[in-house]
Amino acid sequence: MMRLRDAHWSRTRVSGERSRAATPVLAPAPKRPIEPGSPPTFSVIVAAYQAADVIGDALASLAHQTVAPLEVIVCDDGSTDGLEAALAPFQSEILFLQKPHGGEASAKNAAAAAARGDFLLILDADDVYLPRRVEALTDLARARPDLDILTSDAYLVVGERRVRRAYDRYWRFEVSDQRRVILQRNFVFGLAAVRRDRFLAHGGFDESILWTTDWDLWLRMIFDDSCVGLVSEPLALYRLRETSLTAHRRNLVLGKISTLEKARRNPALTPADRIVLARSLDTYRRELAVLDLQAAVASGDAGARRRALPVLVTRGFPLRSRLQAAGAIVAPATLGRLLRRRAARSWVGASGIRVSHKAAGRLRTRLFRSTGARGD
């Protein structure tokens, strides 16, 4: 396997040694005095399933990196859409693996097992790195060798438009109490880098968890004293994908509940941790109840009124959800029409962003060509 190009290591921007402005970094304070380490190596792992139309942009973005990764490993998870042909232009630059379809976690684990780098750096097959991403993560890892998980901010993209940054006032990166907050929500942007030896020590991704497998891994690692650092600069393009189907949103919430139920068995949990975890479970179970209510109302299910009553009278549900529950009891047909009309006009993507079908229809598969050459 050939590398994309010889690695070029620059002095860290984190410590302000470079002439241009330092890259903003968020991370917990070191638990003990540390000294900057040597530049680590990064193995980019790409799990690909039915991604022949988009994976070229993802891999092309790696060829434009200001610091090249050590290697790029693509694992085909049983695709039937001509993925191998789509990878032909990159065959000298990647290690290509194939396996029967087993899910994203199993494909990532297979790629990780073949990797040699100090860090495993995740790239989804339909997303794109901006040119300085590997360089910025290298600088952070060199400046903070105590961090086991690294990520950056990103732009959320719909069609040809950058909607906003991944981290904002609604979804914040946690610095001061990562142990508590990881029990409440996954604050780690998904295109993360994880120290390979720690990844392997924890058994990699849990292949039985289909929707929140990354959250499960970060939770296990953080409760084993790992810390997460963020380069607070948008260095990737994350495509928002249509998840408006109730089944998809419901499966995501079920994945969150499953992850937290599994976390209950973690012996590192303190009594205070268990209180936080129980409250988080209650929150996601309420969210599931609202999704089921909305689905019942939209489909005209005769049991919608029965589902609505607990949402209306139980403490902890948001006012908006309780108003919907009242509507389901008083005027289910009217509310059902409103919900169906909204679903026809728009869908909900990552971070709860509602996107119109018109905007989503402008998606160009050659997204990187119009954005990848810029260093922003």
N, C-alpha and C positions, 0 to 999 in steps of 0.2 A: 504494500500500500504506500502511495506517495503522499507526502504532506502537501497542504495547499501552497505553502511557501516557507522558506526558512523563517523561524521566529525572530522577531525584532523586539527586544525588551527595552522599554524606556524607563526613565526615572519616574518615581511615583508622583502623581498629581495630588494624591491624598495628603502628603506631607508638605506640599507647597514648593517642592524643589524645581518644578518646571516654571518656565517664564510666564505661561498663561495662567489664568485664574484657576485655583484649585477646584477639583470636582467636589461638590457637597456630598458628604457621607453621613449616614445615620447608623449608629451601632451602640450597643450597651458599652459602658465603661469596662475596660479590661479588669478581670478579677485579680490579676497580679501584674507586676511590671513586665512589659514585653519589649523586644527589640525587633525592628523590621527584619523579615526573612528574605530568602532568595526568591526569585520569581517562580511560582509554581507552573506546572503544565496543565492544560485543559483539554480534555477529550469531549468533543461535542457529540451527544447522542440524540438521534432522531428516530422516533417511533413513527412508522408510516403505514397507514391503512387507507386504501382507496384515495390516495393523495396525488395521483399522477398529474393532475391539472395545476397543482400549486407548489409541489416540492421543488421545482426548479428555482423559483424565487427564493425559497429558504436557503438552498445550497449556494446560490449565486451571492447571497448576502454574506456568506462566510468568506468567499474569495475576495471581498472588498474590505475585510477587516484590517485595521492598521497594525494589529498584532495577530498573527495567525495562531489558531489552535494547534495543538500537537497532532491531532487526528480528528477525523469525522467518521462516525459509525452510524450507518443507516440500517435499521432493522425493519424489514417488510413483514408485517403481521398478517400474512395470508391474503394480500390484495389480489383482486381479479380484474383490475382496471388498466393494466399495462404499465404498472409502476416501474418495472425493470427497464422498459424501453425509455421511459422518461428520465431515468438515471444514467442513460448511456453517455451523455456529454460529460458526466462527472466521474466516470468509472475509474480514472486514474487518481482521483483525489479523495475517494472514500473507501472505507471498508464496508462491503455490502453483505448483510446477513438476511436469511429468509427463514421463516418458521410458520407453522400452521397458526391460524387465527386464534388468539388467546386473550386479546385485550391489550390496551395501552400499557398497563403496568408490566405485563409479561414481556412485551417488546422492549421496553426500557431496561428491564432487568437483563435481558439477553444482550443488549448492546453494552450495558455496564460490565457484564462479565468478560467482554472482549477488550475493554478499555485499559489503557496504560497510564493515563494522566493522573496527576495529583487530585484534580477535581473532575467531576462529571458535570458537563454543562448542557442543560436541556434546551433543545430547540424543537418546537412543534412543527410539523411538516407544512402547515399553512401560515406560519408566521415568519417574520423577517428581523434580523439583527441590523441595526444601524452601524456604521463603520467602526465606531470606537468602543463597542460594547466589550469585546474580549479584552481590549487594552485596559479599560476602566476597571473591570473585575480583577484583572491581574494586579493592577496597582493597589486595589483594596486588599487583596489577599496577601500581598507583600507587606503592606503597612500593618495589617492586623492578622498575623498568623494564628491568632487564637480563635478566629471565626471559622465555623464549619459549614455554614450556609451563606451564600452570597446571592444577591439579586440586584436588579436596577429598576428604575421606573420605566414606563413605556407609554406609547401613544395607543389608545384604543381607536381602531380604524373601522369605519363602515363605508363601503364603496370606495370612493377616492378621497374621502374626507376624514381627517383626524378629528374625532369627536371630542376627546379630552385626554388628559393623562390618566394612567391607571390609578395612581394614588391621588386622592383629593380629600376634601373635608368629610366625605362619606365613607371612604375606605382609607384608613391611615396605616402607615407602617408603625409598628410598636417598638419602642426603644427601652423604656424604663422597666417594664414588667412583662417580658416575653413569656414567661412561664404561665402567668395568669391569663393573658390575652389569647394564647394559642388554644386554650380550652374554650374560648368564646367564639373565635373565628380564625380563619386562615389569613394571616396578614402578609404572607410571603408571595410575591408575584411569581407566577408559575414557571417562567423561563429561568429557573434558578440554577446555580452551581452548588454542588454538594461535595464535600471532601470524600474521595472514593473509599478510603479505608474505613471511615465512619459509616458510610452508606452500606458497605459490605458487612460491617460488624452488626448492623441492625437488620440484616437480611433483605435489604433493598425495599422495593415497593411491595405492599401486600396485594397480591394478585386477586384476592377475593373481594376487594373493594374496587368497584368499577368507576365511581364518580368523584371520589375525594381521596384518592390514594396518596396524592402528594401531601395533603393536610395530615393524614395519618403518619406519614414518615417524619414530617417536621415535628409533630407532637412527640413522637417517641424520642427523637434526637434531643429536643429541647429539654425534655424531662430526664435526659442523661447528660445534662450540662453543656450541650451545644448552644452556641449563640448565632444570631443571624445579623448580617450587615447589609445595608442598602446603599448603592450609588444613587443618590437622589436626582437623577437626570434621566430623561426619556431616551433610552438607547435601543428600543425595539419597537416594532409595529405589531400589535396584537389584533388580529382580525376578529371582530365580533361576528359570531355565527348565530344563525337563527335557532333559538331554543324556545319558541313561543308555544310549541306543543306542550299541553299540560303534562303529558307523560314524562317528558324530558325534565321539566322543572320539578316535578314530583320526585323523580329518581335522584336528582341532585340533593334535595332535602333529605330523602331517605338515606343517601350516602353520608350526609353529615350526621344524622342520628346514629347510623351504624358505626361511624368512626368514634363518636363519643361513647357509645355503649362499649366498644372495644377498649377505649381508654380507661374505663372504670376498673379494668383488671390490672392496670399498671401499678406495681408495688411502690413506685416512687411518689404516688399521690399522697399528699398530706390531708388531714381533715378539712383544712381551709380550701384546698384544691377541689375536694369532692363537693363542697358547697357550690363553688363556681361551676363545676361541671354539671351538677344537677340543674342549676338555673339555665345553663345553656341548652340542655336537653329540653327543658320546658319551653324555651323560646322556639326551637326548631319544630317541636311537636305542635305548637300553636300555628306556626307557619304552614305545616302540613295540613292542619285542619282547615285553614283558610283556602288553600289550593283545592282541597277536596270539595269544599263548599262551592267555590266558583265553578268547578267542573260540573258539579251536579246541577247548579242553576243554569249554566250555559247549555247543557244537554236536555234540560227539561225533566230531569230525574224527579220522580215523585217524592223521593226521600230528602229533597233539598231543605225543606222546612225543618225536618228532624235534625239535620246537620247544622242548621243555622242557630238553633236555640243555645247550645253550649257556647258558641262564639259570641253571642249577644250578651250572655249573663256571666261568663267566667272572667275573672280579673286577669289582667295581663295582656289582653288583646288590644291592638291599637284602635283608636277611634274610627279610622277609615274602615277597618275590618268589621267593627261592630255595626257601623252604618250599613255596610253591605249585607250583614246578617239580618238586620231589620228589614232591608229591602227584600231579601229572600223570603221573609215571612209574610210581609204585607203585599208585595207585588212581584212575585217570582218571575212572571212572564215578561214584565217590563225590564227587570234587571237582567234577565237572560238575553234579551235582545241587545241591550247595551254591551254586555260582555262579548257576545258574538261579533258585534260591529267593531269593537275595539280590536279583537283578535284578527279580524279581516284587514284592518288598517295597519297594524303594527305587530312587532314581536319584542320579546324581552331578551336582551343579551347579557353578557357578563357584567357584573357590578350593578345589575338591576336597571340598566339603561334601556329605555323603550325606544325602538327604532322603527321608522315607517318602512313598509315594504318598498315604497318608491325609492328611498335612499339606498336600501340594501340591494336593489336591482342594478345599481350602478357599479357593483363590484367588478374590478378588472383583475384577471388572473396574473397580469404582468405588472403587479403593483410595484415591485422593487425597481423596475426600470425608471419609474418616475420619481422615486424617492431615495433609492439606495446610494446614489452618488454624493448625497449631501452629508455633511458631518454633524447635522443637528440631531 
